[in-house]
């Protein structure tokens, strides 16, 4: 099982309980960071990194809307 480091900005955390959709924005940001970390793990290279261990190439992302109980999430699927 891989360990992921998730980064959240202060504005997102302050708006978590003050605005509608705060939990949805938090979940969207966390899921997008996990997707990017999984791609880096699969390819064995960070974005724009050139290494000998690199297993493939990134080819951008496309938006995918996911409807959950907390709201609609727009995921950037690699």
C-alpha positions, 0 to 999 in steps of 0.5 A, a space after each residue: 500500500 502506497 502512502 500519499 502526501 495530500 496538500 490543502 490550502 488554508 482557504 479551502 479549510 476555512 471555507 469547509 464549514 462556512 460555505 455550501 459545498 465545502 466538503 465536496 471541494 475538499 474531497 475533489 482536491 484530495 481525489 485529484 491529488 491521489 490520481 496524480 500521485 498514482 500516475 507518478 507511481 505508475 510511470 515512476 516519474 514526476 511531471 516533467 521529470 526525466 529519469 532512467 526508470 521512467 515507464 511511460 509518458 503523461 498524455 494530459 488529463 480529461 475532466 470527469 464529473 462524479 456525482 456523490 452525496 456531498 455534491 458534484 465533483 470534477 475529477 482530472 483523470 489522467 
